[in-house]
Amino acid sequence: DPNVIVSILDTGVDLDHPDLVGNIWVNTGEIAGNGLDDDNNGYIDDVNGCDFSDGDNNPDDYDNHGSHTQGTITAVTNNATGVAGVAFDSKGMPCKIFPNALDNNIAEAFTYAADNGSIVSSNSWGGGAQSTIIEDAIDYFLATSDGVVVFAAGNDNSSSPTLGYPASYPPVIAVAATNDQDQKAWYSNYGTWVDISAPGGETFFAGDPQGVLSSIIGTYDFFQGTSMACPHVAGVAALLFSANPGMTGAEVRAQLEVSTDFIDNLNPGFEGELGTGRLNAFQALAGGPFPKAP
């Protein structure tokens, strides 16, 4: 549903990428380039989101990371170009928080996203000390949007909720990464605070295409990490909101987690520490869970 808006708090997005431009959120209340706050939302010329890191209206990507995560969620589909986004008609709202990812800047991005219609927030970042400012902003997003906030669990190969913060903050959906064998990716954080797992790729040496293919600035590349797993979950959340407009955020979260494929048997030593299992888009949309093959 093009009315389902996914805010991506990251390094920005390549605003000219041919596989992204068609699904980048457009603030229709704003007139580009006139130097005015036409929609009275407190931001001037925020036509495609904002750069909260530098305090301007240009969320263009500088690092590839944000373009990669946004491509997994909203890359234009059935266009014979590049890759296919999970939430293929939803709109991605670029909320640039890097390189100056200060707590106040991050909190402002969550508030902006909620106030401007986002109901899914995708966050492929983490680390740092516990922050009341960020937690309050997450709570504001959830209360205002009745949506979901999705976070990457982190790449420390650790069960520490501190290393996994803010993913370990209970109101958010924490996402661990799996490889193509449904096993924990070697780098992925894990723990009882993880809610769900999703494909994140697993590259063993340079040039090994076992990561996740998505858009970067001007082209495409394979990346790996829980950063790549997180937008898969955010994308399926957007699909659930699209298919079921009356669903609440709590209902979408519950459906994501109950419809996974059980993978504990493939991950000895990590039982109960990879969430409910590996994300399954079909089962989530079809109202699973379904009986598993023996």
Secondary structure per residue as TSV (DSSP state, phi and psi in degrees):
chain	resnum	aa	ss	phi	psi
A	1	D	-	360.0	120.3
A	2	P	T	-63.7	-12.7
A	3	N	T	-84.3	-8.5
A	4	V	-	-87.6	116.9
A	5	I	E	-107.0	125.9
A	6	V	E	-107.6	115.4
A	7	S	E	-85.0	133.6
A	8	I	E	-115.7	106.3
A	9	L	E	-87.7	107.1
A	10	D	E	-162.3	-148.1
A	11	T	S	-91.0	11.3
A	12	G	-	99.8	-169.9
A	13	V	B	-143.5	147.6
A	14	D	-	-69.6	101.5
A	15	L	T	-68.6	-12.9
A	16	D	T	-109.0	4.0
A	17	H	-	-65.4	126.8
A	18	P	T	-62.5	-21.7
A	19	D	T	-95.3	-3.9
A	20	L	T	-114.5	-33.9
A	21	V	G	-57.0	-34.2
A	22	G	G	-68.4	-18.7
A	23	N	G	-121.2	19.2
A	24	I	B	-81.0	133.3
A	25	W	-	-56.9	137.9
A	26	V	-	-119.8	125.6
A	27	N	-	-80.3	98.3
A	28	T	T	-71.2	-12.2
A	29	G	T	-85.3	-2.1
A	30	E	-	-112.2	140.1
A	31	I	-	-99.9	117.9
A	32	A	T	-63.4	133.2
A	33	G	T	77.6	8.4
A	34	N	S	-94.4	0.2
A	35	G	S	71.0	18.1
A	36	L	S	-121.7	154.8
A	37	D	-	-91.8	80.0
A	38	D	T	-62.2	-35.3
A	39	D	T	-96.9	3.8
A	40	N	-	57.0	37.7
A	41	N	S	-97.1	5.3
A	42	G	S	93.8	2.0
A	43	Y	-	-130.9	132.7
A	44	I	T	-90.5	127.8
A	45	D	T	55.6	37.5
A	46	D	-	-84.6	68.1
A	47	V	T	-72.7	-36.9
A	48	N	T	-126.8	40.0
A	49	G	-	96.6	-162.8
A	50	C	E	-143.3	160.1
A	51	D	E	-103.9	99.5
A	52	F	T	-81.1	-15.8
A	53	S	T	-71.2	-43.5
A	54	D	T	-107.9	-2.9
A	55	G	T	72.1	39.5
A	56	D	B	-137.2	-173.8
A	57	N	S	-102.8	20.1
A	58	N	-	-116.5	94.6
A	59	P	-	-88.2	32.1
A	60	D	B	-66.0	140.5
A	61	D	-	-73.3	144.7
A	62	Y	S	-119.8	-5.3
A	63	D	S	-132.2	-12.2
A	64	N	S	85.5	-29.1
A	65	H	H	-60.9	-47.3
A	66	G	H	-66.4	-38.3
A	67	S	H	-64.8	-35.5
A	68	H	H	-66.8	-47.0
A	69	T	H	-67.5	-40.1
A	70	Q	H	-66.2	-35.0
A	71	G	H	-62.7	-38.5
A	72	T	H	-61.8	-33.4
A	73	I	H	-85.2	-49.3
A	74	T	H	-127.2	10.5
A	75	A	-	-53.6	138.1
A	76	V	-	-60.5	138.0
A	77	T	-	-114.4	153.9
A	78	N	S	60.1	36.5
A	79	N	S	-117.3	11.5
A	80	A	S	55.7	30.3
A	81	T	S	-135.7	127.9
A	82	G	S	59.9	-117.4
A	83	V	-	-122.6	172.2
A	84	A	-	-114.0	125.9
A	85	G	-	-73.2	147.0
A	86	V	T	-62.2	-47.3
A	87	A	T	-101.6	75.7
A	88	F	T	-69.5	-12.4
A	89	D	T	-119.7	-6.3
A	90	S	S	-70.0	164.8
A	91	K	E	-107.1	135.2
A	92	G	E	-95.8	124.6
A	93	M	E	-99.3	107.4
A	94	P	E	-70.4	122.5
A	95	C	E	-123.1	93.8
A	96	K	E	-77.8	118.4
A	97	I	-	-116.9	-5.6
A	98	F	-	-113.7	152.8
A	99	P	S	-86.1	-11.1
A	100	N	S	-96.7	68.7
A	101	A	-	-83.0	65.7
A	102	L	-	-77.7	152.9
A	103	D	H	-54.3	-43.3
A	104	N	H	-64.3	-38.8
A	105	N	H	-65.5	-42.6
A	106	I	H	-64.6	-44.2
A	107	A	H	-61.1	-40.1
A	108	E	H	-62.9	-37.7
A	109	A	H	-64.6	-43.5
A	110	F	H	-61.1	-43.2
A	111	T	H	-65.3	-45.3
A	112	Y	H	-58.7	-46.6
A	113	A	H	-59.8	-46.8
A	114	A	H	-63.8	-43.2
A	115	D	H	-69.8	-18.6
A	116	N	T	-111.2	20.5
A	117	G	T	100.4	3.4
A	118	S	E	-73.1	138.9
A	119	I	E	-119.2	-6.7
A	120	V	E	-127.8	131.4
A	121	S	E	-118.2	121.5
A	122	S	E	-107.0	126.3
A	123	N	E	-132.8	96.8
A	124	S	-	-97.4	61.2
A	125	W	-	-157.5	169.0
A	126	G	-	173.1	-177.4
A	127	G	-	102.4	169.5
A	128	G	S	93.1	173.9
A	129	A	S	-78.3	161.3
A	130	Q	-	-57.4	138.1
A	131	S	-	-132.9	113.8
A	132	T	H	-64.4	-34.6
A	133	I	H	-62.2	-46.5
A	134	I	H	-68.0	-42.7
A	135	E	H	-61.7	-41.0
A	136	D	H	-63.2	-37.4
A	137	A	H	-69.7	-39.5
A	138	I	H	-61.4	-45.2
A	139	D	H	-60.8	-39.0
A	140	Y	H	-63.9	-44.3
A	141	F	H	-58.5	-48.3
A	142	L	H	-64.2	-41.4
A	143	A	H	-70.4	-37.2
A	144	T	H	-76.7	-41.1
A	145	S	H	-91.6	-22.6
A	146	D	-	51.3	43.7
A	147	G	-	-115.3	-148.9
A	148	V	E	-134.6	150.3
A	149	V	E	-118.5	124.1
A	150	V	E	-114.5	134.6
A	151	F	E	-130.0	143.4
A	152	A	E	-69.7	137.1
A	153	A	-	-74.4	-19.0
A	154	G	-	106.6	162.0
A	155	N	S	-119.3	40.1
A	156	D	S	-100.8	1.5
A	157	N	S	50.3	47.9
A	158	S	-	-136.3	153.7
A	159	S	-	-97.9	5.1
A	160	S	-	-69.8	120.0
A	161	P	T	-65.2	-23.1
A	162	T	T	-68.2	-45.5
A	163	L	T	-67.1	-28.0
A	164	G	T	-88.5	3.1
A	165	Y	T	-72.1	141.6
A	166	P	T	-83.9	2.3
A	167	A	T	-57.3	-30.6
A	168	S	T	-80.7	-1.9
A	169	Y	S	-70.4	119.4
A	170	P	T	-53.6	-34.8
A	171	P	T	-68.2	-14.1
A	172	V	S	-97.1	164.6
A	173	I	E	-94.5	114.3
A	174	A	E	-92.4	129.3
A	175	V	E	-118.5	118.3
A	176	A	E	-88.4	167.0
A	177	A	E	-111.9	140.3
A	178	T	E	-117.2	161.5
A	179	N	-	-97.0	-169.7
A	180	D	T	-77.2	0.8
A	181	Q	T	-107.1	13.6
A	182	D	S	61.5	26.4
A	183	Q	S	-104.2	154.1
A	184	K	B	-54.9	126.5
A	185	A	-	-60.1	142.6
A	186	W	T	-55.7	-29.5
A	187	Y	T	-90.7	-17.2
A	188	S	-	-68.0	137.3
A	189	N	-	-67.5	161.6
A	190	Y	-	-152.9	175.2
A	191	G	S	143.2	169.6
A	192	T	T	-67.7	-13.6
A	193	W	T	-85.0	-9.8
A	194	V	-	-75.8	139.3
A	195	D	-	-102.4	-30.2
A	196	I	E	-161.8	156.5
A	197	S	E	-116.4	158.3
A	198	A	E	-156.2	161.1
A	199	P	E	-59.9	127.6
A	200	G	-	-126.5	-3.6
A	201	G	-	81.6	160.3
A	202	E	-	-155.0	102.0
A	203	T	-	-100.8	132.3
A	204	F	-	-100.9	-23.2
A	205	F	S	-155.8	164.0
A	206	A	T	-57.4	133.2
A	207	G	T	85.8	-0.4
A	208	D	-	-81.8	110.9
A	209	P	-	-80.9	58.1
A	210	Q	-	-109.7	13.7
A	211	G	S	-87.1	-163.0
A	212	V	E	-100.6	125.6
A	213	L	E	-83.5	127.5
A	214	S	E	-157.0	-178.6
A	215	S	E	-75.2	144.7
A	216	I	E	-130.5	-173.7
A	217	I	T	-60.9	110.4
A	218	G	T	80.9	-9.8
A	219	T	E	-157.6	-145.8
A	220	Y	E	-140.9	156.4
A	221	D	E	-162.1	163.1
A	222	F	E	-91.0	123.1
A	223	F	E	-120.6	158.9
A	224	Q	-	-130.0	155.8
A	225	G	S	142.1	165.6
A	226	T	H	-64.9	-17.9
A	227	S	H	-60.4	-30.2
A	228	M	H	-86.0	-27.2
A	229	A	H	-72.6	-41.0
A	230	C	H	-54.3	-49.1
A	231	P	H	-68.2	-21.9
A	232	H	H	-61.4	-44.4
A	233	V	H	-68.3	-42.4
A	234	A	H	-60.3	-38.5
A	235	G	H	-65.1	-42.9
A	236	V	H	-69.1	-34.3
A	237	A	H	-58.7	-42.9
A	238	A	H	-64.0	-37.2
A	239	L	H	-62.4	-42.1
A	240	L	H	-64.2	-43.2
A	241	F	H	-64.1	-35.0
A	242	S	H	-67.8	-43.6
A	243	A	H	-78.2	-22.4
A	244	N	-	-135.3	77.3
A	245	P	T	-56.9	-23.0
A	246	G	T	-87.1	-2.7
A	247	M	-	-67.4	140.5
A	248	T	-	-85.6	166.9
A	249	G	H	-60.4	-40.8
A	250	A	H	-63.0	-38.2
A	251	E	H	-69.4	-39.8
A	252	V	H	-63.9	-45.5
A	253	R	H	-59.2	-45.8
A	254	A	H	-62.2	-40.8
A	255	Q	H	-67.7	-40.1
A	256	L	H	-57.4	-44.1
A	257	E	H	-79.7	-30.1
A	258	V	H	-82.6	-18.6
A	259	S	T	-99.8	11.7
A	260	T	S	-72.6	165.3
A	261	D	B	-88.9	130.5
A	262	F	-	-68.0	125.9
A	263	I	-	-128.5	7.1
A	264	D	G	-58.1	-35.5
A	265	N	G	-66.8	-19.4
A	266	L	G	-95.0	0.2
A	267	N	S	-134.6	62.8
A	268	P	T	-58.1	135.4
A	269	G	T	94.1	-13.5
A	270	F	-	-121.9	20.0
A	271	E	T	-59.3	131.9
A	272	G	T	75.5	7.7
A	273	E	S	-120.7	11.2
A	274	L	S	-121.8	28.8
A	275	G	T	73.9	-158.7
A	276	T	T	-75.8	-13.3
A	277	G	-	145.0	-166.4
A	278	R	B	-88.9	130.3
A	279	L	-	-43.7	135.0
A	280	N	-	-132.9	102.8
A	281	A	H	-62.0	-43.0
A	282	F	H	-61.1	-49.0
A	283	Q	H	-65.2	-35.4
A	284	A	H	-62.6	-46.0
A	285	L	H	-73.8	-31.1
A	286	A	H	-87.7	-0.9
A	287	G	T	88.3	26.4
A	288	G	-	-60.2	-179.6
A	289	P	-	-82.4	161.1
A	290	F	-	-119.6	160.1
A	291	P	-	-59.4	138.6
A	292	K	-	-90.3	146.5
A	293	A	-	-65.5	146.1
A	294	P	-	-67.8	360.0
